[in-house]
Amino acid sequence: MTKLAFEPFIPWWGLIACVALAVVLTVPFVLARRRTAIWRALGFAALLIALANPRLVIENREKLRDTAVLVVDRTGSQTIAERPRQTNAARAEMQKRLAAVEGVDLRVVEVEDGGKDDGTRLFRALSSAIGDLPRERIAGVVAITDGIVHDVPGDPTTLGFGGPFHALITGHPGERDRRIELVEAPRFGLVNKDVIIKARVLDPGFSDAVPVTVSVDGQRISSSQAKPGDVLSIPVPVSHAGRIVVEIDAAPAADELTLRNNKAVVTLEGVRERLRVLLVSGAPHAGERVWRNLLKSDPSVDLVHFTILRPPEKSDGTPINELALIAFPQKELFEEKLHDFDLVIFDRFTNNITLPQRYFGNIADYVRSGGALLISAGPEFIGRGGLWNTQLEPVLPAIPDGRIIETPYRAHVGIEGQRHPVTRNLPNWDSKENPWGEWLRAVGARVRDGHVVLDGPDQTALLDLARVGEGRVGLFLTDQLWLWPRGYEGGGPYVDLLRRLSHWLMKEPELDEEALRATADGHDVLVERQTLGDSLGPVEITAPSGASSTLSLAKAEEGLWKGSFVAEEEGLYRLKQGDQTTLVSAGAADSKEFQNVISDTERLRPIADATGGSVRRIATNATGDIHLPSVVRVTHSSPASGVDFIGLRGSDSYVVTGLSIWPLFLGFAGLFLLGPMLALGWLFEARGFADRKRAA
């Protein structure tokens, strides 16, 4: 390219001043119509041109190539129905056509799921891919997608490119998809109360009632009919503390795109509002305060505590109503309101006609129906008034053998105790440097049920835990626990032990001795199996699609086995190992990617219109072959799309590879022009002066 340039010898303001002076000196002669005016003007002009120093500049330019960007949506909704085939075919063909455009390079961007519940972030991926390219050299963007994009910018000027945006939409017109939408889903619920989950069925274009079923922890609890769009209030009973998985499932429709979003999963935590504990102490003793202090220190516990101050052997015939400070409400506690308590504790209790036998029968029934009973036994346990000699005997995991062992010893955690969550990894349980403090007494007993998690002298059972019907029983065969909080011989972890014990009795899921648990972090699923067994078989995994696989767990420590897997699908997985089952929701429970999977041609249209691009479906004929628009290069004044074409706009960008500069008014060329003009001007001025002199 050739152009004229100036490099004045004096500043531009000085050159302008010279021009003004030349005009002042020339105009009078022009107005007087002197013959010398033209030569004077030409002389000044030549002088001014010489001062401006004109140069001829010749540039050697090399045109820069522009870039076309092909964006391919590979997110979850693009895996539905025929979309993968359409996407692959369109990608291959458009890559070929874009690469064939002269002067244009091609850059391909694959948009993958980000692993978080943020939907399709197509423009974020595009922005990251073109960040190193000049805005003006992006000839255009072609996106192959189903149109379900969740980060469409509101302002097209923030796109980062100036070329047209074209969208090729997969899918077909008239698609149908039925789905469940959660309207209100609580994250917590009070145990033994219902929570209300609100949901609705969405089925665009259809109004027939849809069967909806609700399951809790894999067990169906209800079914109903719901019309699309109507909000359905679903009562869900919170039967236990800990994690509860609720599934809401809408019946499939004919020819719908996917069943993935026919199911909604809600994971909530069951929490106890207040724990009501009944503590009955048979007689005042040093360990009584341990139980009371522990239970009173927990603000979530309502404690009802009674102590029998006058043992029966001191009976002297004085009426009870004259002895008791407060009348003992036997009937109210053990008949009318027994089932209101979450835990009943008998601490060194002996029954010497204090309570009628039917009350102990009530307590046994309370345990069988789901209640929790803890007995802390001392020497009174083996006597005639011991609890084993009442209607409570059938639910006791051990009965006394008549021995009272009085010798210093340290509680020992056996193999069952090492595997049981109540006693596993108690602080310093196997420490040689800082062992547990000694106890001084134990009650001999014959174990007939449950699991012994603490042993005493000569492997005497100290703590026996058993399940009875729907309830649980804990039997402490010593009354020496109080020595630990007193720090005797170094003490021991009494707070950890008693809290774990009481929580196990009240069915805290994390302390179950046999349990299968799974937790998901995105698509990474951690599986844990708590067991008292010696060996473990593989875990059977059922994916949301019904595909089955197995997972072998490795022993992490005594009683605890672990493993993990990557969930290839989003949704609810069912895990089974032996007689234990669990559910886990991998990915997003209500993923944006699958909330609405009907392909959309309107969501991207504002961006296409603002950039001069287009949005069109990928045409598919009866045989399944696709038809795509041709790709052409267009000018800035031409439309960038038509009925059967999409356009790319070039930027006309270039880089200068060479430069030649030729002075035009210096040296001999300047003298050749300037000298004659000044000489002619002087000559005509001299003749004019001579003529005027003769005339005078």
C-alpha positions in Angstrom: 0.0 0.0 0.0 1.3 3.5 -1.0 0.5 6.7 0.8 1.7 10.3 1.2 3.1 11.4 4.5 4.6 14.7 5.8 7.4 15.3 8.3 7.8 19.1 8.7 11.2 20.7 9.4 9.4 23.1 11.8 6.5 22.5 14.1 3.1 22.4 12.6 2.1 25.7 14.3 5.2 27.3 12.7 4.2 26.0 9.3 0.7 27.3 9.7 2.1 30.7 10.6 4.2 30.7 7.4 1.1 29.8 5.3 -0.6 32.8 6.9 2.3 35.1 6.1 2.4 33.8 2.5 -1.3 34.6 2.1 -0.8 38.1 3.5 2.1 38.8 1.1 0.3 37.3 -2.0 -3.4 38.4 -1.6 -2.7 42.2 -2.4 -1.0 41.3 -5.6 -3.9 39.0 -6.5 -6.4 41.7 -5.8 -4.4 44.2 -7.8 -4.3 41.7 -10.7 -0.6 41.9 -11.0 1.1 39.5 -13.4 3.5 38.6 -10.7 0.9 37.3 -8.3 0.8 33.8 -9.8 4.5 33.4 -9.6 4.7 34.8 -6.1 2.0 32.4 -5.0 3.8 29.5 -6.7 7.0 30.4 -5.1 5.5 30.6 -1.6 3.7 27.3 -2.2 6.9 25.6 -3.3 8.7 27.0 -0.2 5.9 25.8 2.1 5.9 22.4 0.5 9.6 22.1 1.0 9.2 23.0 4.7 6.4 20.4 5.1 8.8 17.7 3.8 6.4 15.4 1.9 7.4 11.7 1.6 6.0 8.8 -0.3 5.5 5.8 2.0 5.2 2.3 0.6 4.0 -0.4 3.0 4.2 -4.1 2.5 1.2 -5.6 4.3 0.3 -9.2 5.2 -3.4 -9.9 6.0 -4.0 -11.6 9.3 -6.3 -14.7 9.5 -9.5 -14.5 11.4 -10.9 -17.1 13.7 -14.2 -18.9 13.7 -15.2 -20.7 16.9 -17.3 -23.9 17.0 -18.9 -24.5 20.4 -20.2 -28.0 21.1 -22.6 -28.5 24.0 -21.8 -31.9 25.7 -23.8 -31.3 28.9 -26.3 -33.6 30.5 -29.4 -32.5 28.5 -27.5 -33.2 25.3 -27.3 -36.9 26.1 -31.1 -37.3 25.7 -32.8 -39.2 22.8 -31.2 -38.5 19.4 -29.3 -35.4 20.5 -25.9 -37.2 20.8 -26.1 -38.5 17.2 -27.3 -35.1 15.9 -24.5 -33.3 17.8 -21.7 -35.6 16.6 -22.9 -35.4 13.0 -23.3 -31.6 13.1 -19.9 -31.2 14.7 -18.1 -33.2 12.1 -19.8 -31.5 9.2 -19.5 -27.9 10.6 -15.9 -28.5 11.5 -15.2 -29.4 7.8 -17.2 -26.4 6.4 -15.7 -23.8 8.8 -12.2 -25.0 8.2 -12.7 -24.7 4.4 -13.4 -20.9 4.6 -10.5 -19.0 3.1 -8.5 -16.8 5.6 -10.2 -18.3 8.7 -8.8 -20.5 11.4 -11.0 -22.8 13.4 -11.1 -23.2 17.2 -13.4 -25.9 18.7 -14.7 -25.6 22.3 -16.3 -28.5 24.1 -18.7 -27.5 26.9 -18.8 -30.2 29.6 -20.7 -30.5 32.8 -18.9 -28.5 35.5 -19.6 -31.0 38.3 -21.7 -28.5 40.2 -25.4 -27.7 39.9 -24.9 -24.7 37.7 -26.5 -26.0 34.5 -25.0 -25.3 31.0 -22.4 -22.5 31.2 -21.8 -22.2 27.4 -20.8 -18.6 27.4 -18.4 -19.0 30.3 -16.6 -21.8 28.3 -16.7 -19.6 25.2 -15.2 -16.6 27.0 -12.4 -18.7 28.5 -11.6 -20.2 25.1 -11.3 -16.9 23.2 -9.6 -14.9 25.9 -6.3 -14.8 24.0 -7.9 -13.6 20.7 -8.4 -10.0 19.6 -12.2 -9.2 19.6 -12.1 -7.8 16.1 -10.5 -10.9 14.6 -13.3 -13.3 15.7 -15.2 -13.8 12.5 -18.1 -15.6 14.1 -19.3 -18.2 16.6 -21.3 -21.4 15.7 -22.9 -23.2 18.7 -24.3 -26.7 18.5 -26.6 -27.0 21.5 -30.2 -27.9 22.5 -30.7 -24.3 23.5 -30.9 -25.0 27.2 -28.2 -22.5 28.3 -28.1 -21.0 31.8 -25.6 -18.2 31.4 -27.0 -16.2 28.4 -25.7 -12.6 29.0 -28.2 -9.8 29.1 -25.9 -7.4 27.4 -24.4 -8.6 24.1 -21.6 -6.1 24.3 -20.1 -8.2 27.1 -19.6 -11.2 24.8 -16.0 -10.4 24.0 -16.3 -10.8 20.2 -17.8 -8.8 17.3 -18.7 -11.5 14.9 -22.2 -13.0 14.4 -23.4 -15.7 16.8 -25.2 -18.7 15.2 -27.0 -21.4 17.1 -27.8 -24.9 15.6 -30.4 -26.4 17.8 -30.6 -30.2 18.4 -33.8 -32.0 19.2 -37.2 -31.8 17.4 -40.3 -29.5 17.5 -43.1 -30.8 19.7 -41.0 -32.7 22.2 -42.7 -33.8 25.4 -41.3 -34.2 28.9 -43.0 -34.6 32.2 -41.2 -33.6 35.4 -41.5 -33.0 39.1 -40.7 -29.6 40.4 -40.0 -29.0 44.1 -41.9 -25.9 45.4 -41.0 -26.2 49.1 -38.6 -28.8 50.6 -37.6 -28.5 54.3 -34.1 -29.7 55.3 -35.0 -30.6 58.9 -37.9 -32.3 60.6 -38.8 -33.2 64.2 -38.8 -36.9 65.0 -42.3 -38.4 65.4 -43.8 -35.5 63.5 -44.7 -34.9 59.9 -43.0 -32.4 57.6 -44.8 -31.0 54.5 -43.1 -31.1 51.2 -44.7 -29.2 48.4 -44.2 -30.2 44.8 -46.0 -30.1 41.4 -46.0 -32.0 38.2 -45.2 -30.1 35.0 -46.3 -31.5 31.7 -46.4 -28.7 29.1 -49.3 -29.1 26.7 -51.1 -31.8 28.8 -53.7 -31.5 31.6 -54.5 -35.2 32.5 -54.0 -36.1 36.2 -50.7 -37.9 36.9 -50.1 -40.7 39.4 -47.6 -39.6 42.0 -46.0 -41.9 44.6 -43.9 -41.0 47.6 -41.3 -43.2 49.2 -39.2 -42.7 52.4 -35.9 -44.5 52.7 -37.0 -46.8 49.9 -40.4 -47.7 51.4 -43.5 -46.4 49.6 -45.7 -44.4 52.0 -48.4 -42.9 49.8 -49.8 -42.5 46.3 -52.1 -39.8 44.8 -53.2 -38.1 41.6 -52.0 -34.6 40.7 -53.0 -32.4 37.8 -50.1 -30.7 36.0 -49.4 -27.3 37.5 -51.3 -27.9 40.8 -49.2 -27.7 44.0 -49.3 -31.0 45.9 -48.7 -31.0 49.7 -47.1 -34.2 50.8 -46.9 -35.1 54.5 -43.8 -37.1 55.3 -43.4 -38.8 58.7 -40.0 -38.3 60.4 -39.7 -41.7 62.1 -36.1 -41.4 63.3 -33.2 -39.1 63.8 -30.6 -38.7 61.1 -30.8 -38.7 57.4 -34.1 -39.4 55.7 -34.3 -39.7 51.9 -37.7 -38.9 50.3 -38.5 -39.8 46.7 -41.4 -38.2 44.8 -42.1 -40.0 41.6 -44.4 -39.1 38.8 -45.6 -41.8 36.5 -43.9 -41.8 33.0 -45.7 -40.3 30.0 -45.8 -41.8 26.5 -42.8 -40.7 24.3 -41.3 -38.3 26.8 -37.7 -37.4 26.5 -36.4 -38.8 29.7 -37.5 -40.3 33.0 -34.6 -38.7 34.8 -36.6 -35.7 36.0 -39.8 -37.7 36.8 -38.3 -38.2 40.2 -37.4 -35.5 42.8 -35.3 -36.4 45.8 -35.4 -34.6 49.1 -32.8 -35.4 51.8 -33.8 -34.1 55.2 -32.4 -34.6 58.7 -34.6 -35.9 61.5 -33.9 -34.1 64.8 -35.3 -34.5 68.2 -37.0 -31.5 69.7 -36.5 -32.4 73.3 -35.3 -35.7 74.8 -37.4 -36.8 77.8 -35.4 -39.0 80.2 -36.7 -40.7 83.3 -34.1 -41.5 85.9 -35.1 -43.6 88.9 -32.4 -44.0 91.5 -32.9 -46.9 94.0 -30.9 -45.2 96.8 -28.6 -42.3 97.3 -25.0 -43.2 96.3 -21.8 -41.7 95.0 -22.6 -42.5 91.3 -26.1 -41.0 91.3 -24.8 -37.5 90.6 -22.8 -38.7 87.6 -26.0 -39.6 85.7 -27.8 -36.5 86.9 -25.0 -34.1 86.0 -24.5 -35.6 82.6 -28.1 -35.4 81.6 -28.7 -32.0 83.1 -25.7 -30.6 81.1 -27.4 -31.3 77.8 -29.8 -28.5 77.1 -31.8 -30.7 74.7 -32.7 -33.1 77.6 -35.7 -32.9 79.8 -34.8 -34.9 82.9 -37.3 -36.3 85.4 -35.4 -37.8 88.3 -36.7 -39.6 91.4 -34.6 -41.1 94.2 -35.9 -43.5 96.7 -34.6 -42.1 100.0 -35.9 -44.7 102.4 -34.9 -48.3 101.7 -37.5 -51.0 102.6 -35.4 -52.6 105.3 -35.8 -49.5 107.4 -39.6 -49.6 107.2 -41.2 -48.9 110.6 -44.8 -48.7 109.6 -44.9 -44.9 109.0 -47.4 -44.1 106.3 -45.8 -43.3 102.9 -47.7 -40.0 102.7 -45.9 -38.9 105.9 -42.5 -40.0 104.7 -42.2 -38.8 101.1 -41.3 -35.2 100.4 -43.1 -35.6 97.1 -45.5 -38.4 96.4 -44.0 -40.8 93.9 -46.3 -40.7 90.8 -46.1 -44.4 90.0 -49.2 -44.7 87.9 -48.5 -41.5 86.0 -44.9 -42.4 85.2 -45.2 -46.2 84.5 -48.6 -46.4 83.0 -50.1 -43.1 81.7 -47.0 -41.3 80.4 -44.4 -44.0 80.1 -44.3 -43.8 76.3 -43.6 -40.1 76.4 -40.1 -40.8 77.6 -37.3 -41.4 75.1 -35.1 -43.2 77.7 -35.7 -44.8 81.1 -32.8 -45.3 83.4 -32.8 -47.5 86.6 -29.8 -46.6 88.7 -29.1 -49.2 91.4 -32.8 -49.8 91.7 -34.3 -52.6 93.8 -37.9 -53.5 94.0 -38.9 -54.5 97.4 -42.7 -54.1 96.8 -42.1 -50.5 95.8 -43.6 -50.9 92.4 -46.4 -53.3 91.3 -45.3 -56.0 88.9 -47.6 -54.8 86.2 -45.5 -51.6 85.9 -42.5 -53.7 85.0 -44.6 -55.4 82.4 -45.5 -52.0 81.1 -41.8 -51.1 80.9 -41.0 -54.4 79.0 -43.8 -53.6 76.5 -42.4 -50.1 76.2 -39.0 -51.5 75.2 -40.5 -54.0 72.7 -42.5 -51.2 71.0 -39.4 -49.0 70.5 -38.4 -47.6 73.9 -34.9 -47.4 75.4 -33.9 -48.8 78.8 -30.6 -48.5 80.6 -29.9 -50.3 83.9 -26.9 -49.4 86.1 -26.6 -52.4 88.4 -24.9 -52.8 91.8 -25.1 -55.5 94.5 -28.8 -55.1 94.7 -29.2 -56.6 91.2 -28.6 -60.1 92.5 -31.0 -59.9 95.4 -34.6 -60.9 95.6 -35.6 -57.4 94.7 -33.4 -57.3 91.7 -34.9 -56.2 88.4 -34.2 -59.7 86.9 -36.8 -61.0 89.4 -39.7 -58.9 87.9 -41.7 -58.9 84.7 -38.8 -56.9 83.2 -36.7 -60.1 83.1 -37.6 -61.2 79.5 -36.0 -58.1 78.0 -32.8 -58.2 80.0 -29.8 -59.4 78.0 -28.1 -60.9 81.1 -29.2 -62.3 84.5 -27.0 -62.3 87.6 -25.1 -65.5 88.5 -24.9 -64.6 92.2 -21.4 -63.2 92.3 -20.2 -59.8 93.5 -16.7 -59.4 92.4 -14.8 -56.9 94.5 -11.3 -56.4 93.3 -9.4 -53.6 91.5 -9.5 -54.0 87.7 -9.5 -51.9 84.5 -12.3 -52.1 82.0 -11.2 -53.7 78.8 -12.5 -53.2 75.2 -12.8 -56.6 73.6 -13.1 -57.4 69.9 -16.8 -56.7 69.9 -16.2 -53.5 71.8 -13.6 -52.4 69.3 -16.1 -52.9 66.5 -19.1 -51.4 68.2 -19.6 -47.6 67.6 -20.4 -47.0 71.3 -16.9 -48.1 72.5 -14.8 -48.0 69.3 -11.8 -45.6 69.6 -12.7 -44.3 73.1 -9.9 -42.1 74.2 -6.9 -44.1 75.6 -8.8 -47.4 75.3 -5.5 -49.2 74.6 -3.0 -46.7 76.0 -0.1 -48.1 78.0 1.2 -44.7 79.1 -2.2 -43.3 80.2 -4.5 -46.2 80.9 -8.1 -45.9 82.2 -8.5 -45.7 86.0 -9.5 -48.8 88.0 -12.9 -49.8 89.1 -13.4 -51.8 92.3 -16.6 -53.9 91.9 -18.5 -55.8 89.3 -21.7 -57.9 89.2 -21.3 -61.4 87.8 -23.9 -62.3 85.2 -24.8 -64.9 82.6 -25.0 -63.2 79.2 -27.8 -64.5 77.0 -28.3 -61.8 74.4 -26.7 -58.7 72.9 -23.1 -57.6 72.5 -20.7 -57.3 75.3 -18.6 -54.1 74.6 -16.8 -53.8 77.9 -15.2 -56.6 79.9 -14.2 -56.7 83.5 -12.0 -59.1 85.6 -11.7 -62.6 84.2 -13.7 -61.4 81.1 -16.8 -60.7 83.2 -19.3 -58.7 81.2 -19.5 -55.1 82.2 -21.6 -53.5 79.5 -24.1 -55.5 77.5 -26.1 -53.9 74.6 -29.1 -55.6 73.1 -32.0 -55.0 70.7 -35.3 -56.2 72.0 -38.2 -56.0 69.5 -38.2 -52.4 68.2 -36.4 -51.1 71.3 -33.0 -51.3 72.9 -31.6 -52.2 76.3 -28.2 -51.4 77.9 -27.1 -53.2 81.0 -24.1 -51.8 83.1 -23.0 -54.6 85.4 -21.1 -52.3 87.7 -21.8 -49.3 89.9 -18.3 -47.9 89.8 -18.5 -45.6 86.8 -18.4 -42.6 89.3 -14.7 -43.3 90.0 -13.8 -41.9 86.5 -15.2 -38.4 87.0 -13.6 -38.3 90.4 -10.2 -38.9 88.7 -9.5 -42.1 90.6 -6.3 -43.7 89.2 -6.4 -41.2 86.3 -10.1 -41.5 85.6 -11.5 -42.3 82.2 -13.7 -41.0 79.2 -17.0 -41.3 81.1 -18.6 -38.4 79.2 -17.8 -39.9 75.7 -19.0 -43.4 76.9 -22.2 -42.3 78.5 -23.2 -39.9 75.7 -22.6 -42.6 73.0 -24.5 -45.1 75.1 -27.5 -42.9 75.6 -27.5 -41.9 71.9 -27.3 -45.5 70.8 -30.2 -46.4 73.1 -32.2 -43.6 71.5 -31.5 -44.9 68.0 -29.0 -42.3 66.8 -28.2 -43.7 63.3 -24.6 -42.9 63.4 -24.1 -45.3 66.3 -25.9 -48.3 64.8 -23.7 -51.4 65.0 -24.9 -52.7 61.6 -25.3 -50.0 59.0 -24.6 -49.2 55.4 -24.0 -45.5 54.7 -23.2 -43.5 51.6 -22.4 -39.8 51.1 -22.0 -38.0 47.8 -19.8 -35.0 47.0 -20.9 -34.2 43.5 -20.3 -37.4 41.6 -17.8 -38.9 44.1 -19.6 -41.3 46.4 -18.1 -42.6 49.7 -19.5 -45.9 51.0 -19.1 -47.0 54.6 -20.2 -50.3 56.2 -20.4 -50.6 59.9 -20.5 -54.2 61.1 -19.6 -56.5 64.0 -18.8 -59.3 61.6 -15.3 -60.6 60.6 -15.8 -60.4 56.8 -17.8 -58.5 54.3 -19.2 -59.2 50.9 -19.4 -56.7 48.0 -21.9 -53.9 47.9 -24.5 -54.1 45.1 -25.1 -50.7 43.4 -28.1 -49.9 41.3 -27.8 -46.7 39.2 -30.8 -44.4 38.4 -31.0 -46.0 35.0 -31.3 -49.5 36.5 -27.7 -50.5 35.6 -26.1 -52.8 38.3 -22.5 -53.0 39.5 -20.6 -54.1 42.6 -18.1 -52.4 44.9 -15.7 -54.2 47.2 -14.9 -52.4 50.5 -11.6 -52.4 52.3 -11.3 -52.7 56.1 -10.5 -49.2 57.5 -10.5 -50.3 61.1 -12.2 -52.8 63.3 -15.9 -52.7 62.6 -15.6 -50.2 59.8 -15.2 -50.9 56.0 -14.9 -48.2 53.3 -14.9 -47.8 49.6 -15.8 -45.2 46.9 -17.0 -45.0 43.4 -17.7 -42.3 40.8 -21.3 -41.9 39.8 -21.6 -41.8 36.0 -25.2 -40.8 36.2 -27.0 -38.1 38.2 -29.8 -39.2 40.4 -30.7 -41.7 43.2 -28.4 -44.7 43.7 -29.6 -47.8 45.7 -26.9 -49.7 47.6 -27.3 -53.1 49.2 -24.9 -55.2 51.3 -26.3 -58.2 53.1 -29.5 -57.1 54.8 -28.4 -53.5 54.9 -29.6 -51.0 52.2 -29.2 -47.3 51.7 -29.9 -44.6 49.2 -27.7 -41.7 48.0 -28.3 -38.9 45.6 -25.3 -38.3 43.3 -24.9 -35.0 41.5 -27.5 -32.4 42.1 -30.7 -33.6 43.7 -32.7 -31.2 41.5 -30.2 -30.5 38.7 -30.7 -27.4 36.6 -29.5 -29.4 33.6 -32.6 -31.7 33.8 -35.2 -29.3 35.2 -36.4 -28.6 31.7 -35.0 -30.7 28.8 -37.3 -29.6 26.0 -35.0 -28.1 23.3 -35.4 -24.3 23.1 -34.9 -22.1 20.0 -35.8 -18.8 21.8 -33.3 -18.6 24.7 -30.4 -17.7 22.4 -32.3 -15.6 19.9 -31.6 -12.2 21.6 -27.9 -12.8 21.3 -28.1 -14.0 17.7 -30.3 -11.0 16.7 -28.0 -8.5 18.5 -24.9 -9.8 16.6 -26.5 -10.4 13.3 -26.5 -14.1 13.6 -29.2 -16.8 13.5 -30.9 -19.6 15.5 -32.2 -22.6 13.6 -32.9 -26.3 14.2 -30.7 -28.9 12.7 -32.9 -30.3 9.9 -33.3 -34.1 9.9 -34.9 -36.0 7.1 -36.9 -39.2 7.3 -33.8 -41.4 7.1 -32.2 -39.5 10.0 -29.7 -37.6 7.9 -29.1 -34.0 8.9 -29.0 -30.9 6.7 -26.9 -27.9 7.7 -26.6 -24.4 6.2 -23.5 -23.6 4.1 -20.9 -21.3 5.5 -19.8 -18.2 3.6 -17.6 -15.1 4.2 -19.6 -11.9 4.2 -18.7 -8.2 4.2 -19.7 -5.8 7.0 -22.5 -4.3 5.0 -24.0 -7.7 4.1 -26.4 -9.8 6.2 -24.6 -12.6 8.1 -27.3 -15.2 7.7 -29.9 -16.3 5.2 -32.3 -19.1 4.5 -29.6 -21.7 3.8 -26.4 -20.0 4.9 -24.6 -18.6 7.8 -21.9 -16.0 7.4 -18.5 -15.1 8.9 -17.4 -11.5 8.9 -13.7 -10.8 8.2 -11.9 -8.1 10.1 -9.4 -6.8 7.4 -6.7 -6.9 10.0 -3.1 -6.9 8.7 0.5 -6.6 9.8 3.2 -4.5 8.1 6.1 -6.6 7.0 8.1 -3.9 5.1 8.3 -0.1 4.7 9.9 2.1 2.0 10.0 6.0 2.3 10.8 8.3 -0.7 11.3 12.1 0.0 9.5 14.2 -2.7 10.7 17.8 -2.2 14.3 17.7 -1.0 17.7 18.1 -2.8 17.7 18.7 -6.5 13.9 18.1 -6.9 13.3 21.0 -4.4 15.8 23.3 -6.1 14.5 22.4 -9.5 11.0 23.6 -8.5 11.7 26.3 -6.0 14.6 28.1 -7.9 12.8 28.8 -11.2 9.7 30.0 -9.5 11.6 32.5 -7.3 13.6 33.6 -10.3 10.5 34.2 -12.4 8.9 36.0 -9.6 11.9 38.3 -9.2 12.1 38.9 -13.0 8.5 39.9 -13.3 8.7 42.1 -10.2 11.8 43.8 -11.7 10.1 44.4 -15.1 7.0 45.7 -13.4 9.1 48.2 -11.4 10.9 49.4 -14.5 7.7 49.9 -16.4 6.2 51.9 -13.6 9.4 54.1 -13.4 9.3 54.9 -17.2 5.6 55.7 -17.0 6.3 58.1 -14.2 
